[in-house]
Amino acid sequence: MIQPRPQDNTTAAHERVYRALRARIMHGEIAPGEALTLRGIGKSYDVSMTPAREAVRRLVAEGALFLSSSGRVSTPELSNERIEELATLRALLEAELASRALPRAHFALIERLETINQGFHQIIARHDATGYIRLNLEFHRTLYLRAQAPAMLAMTETVWLQLGPTMRSLYGRLNRTDPPAHHKLILAALKAGDEPGLRLAVRADSTQGLRMLKG
């Protein structure tokens, strides 16, 4: 039996930490400005400093973490200008992804999106802010996968990643008691084959809440 090389184990560990930490940030499980340490990350995921450091390096490159000149690692605290920029990116990218997905939005996809949307009621009842974010992203990702535009989707997920901690603050402030209002409009536009209506609904869904954080 061939034993794995040490570097193979390190690569596997770093990939595991990267993916787990990336998901936590994207889903708003870490607050804006919260400090992270390599020692703490290593302890949380039972890895050495090397894979923890490599995972952090990748997340800093993606804008999910901020590395100060003193070496402090934290989740970013976004300025109003940065929120506006990322909201605009979401509107541009996601409207285009939805438009490209529309010709492939068959009944099974719409049914799946409706099922996801129904899940919000349980999430809201539990006051689960991170669950709300996770389910919202699942709704959008499920639709956008049908666009068959992997580069565009990857860019969109990078925007989601940078916004994750800020989205947690947003949902905490809004105290949601209903599913996202624009999801019904997105579903209606998909059923009607209404591309302008779909673009409008997706743009509104991706920007309206974020812009409430400004000021």
Phi, psi and omega in degrees: 000131181280124179278140178294143177289152180306320181293331177294319178295320179295318179297316179297320180294317181295321180294320179296315179295316180303311183293319181293315181291323178299316179295319180297319180291314182299324183270009175075024180281349178240128185289156176300134178081003181287131182280144176234147176238150178298323179297317180294319178296316179300318180293319181298323185250008176055052178227167177281178182294329185297307178294328177296316180296319181293320178297317179296318180303316180294320182288328174296318180297329180274356181082009180279333176232156180244131178249115181281169180295337179273357179094003179287133179252131180208166170284147185288147169255110190278137173284166176303319181295320180291320177299316180298317180297313182290325176296320178295319177298316178302314182299317182292309185291315187286327175296321179291319177298316180297318179299318180289333179282335187306315180297342181252012182276075181279177187304318183298322178294314180298320178298319178296318179295322178295322178295316177300316183297325179294336181293344181296330183299317178291321179298316181295319180299330180271357184054046185261093184295316181291326175296324178297314179297314182300315182290324178298316179293326177297319178302309183291316181297321179300319177291312188290335176300332180286350178288340183053049179228074189298325180294318180293321178293321178298320176297319180296318180293329175294322176294315177303319181298315180293332183270349188310303180300322179293323178297325177300316178297321181297310182293327175295323180287320184283338181050061184305135175238000179221159173300161179308125187300324185281350178297323177297321179291323177297314180296319180296319180293322177298316181295325183272352185066030186266094184293313177301318179295323179294314179301316182296315181294319180292317178300315181296319181295324186276346186240332190300311182294317182301322183287347174288341181283343184285148175105000000 
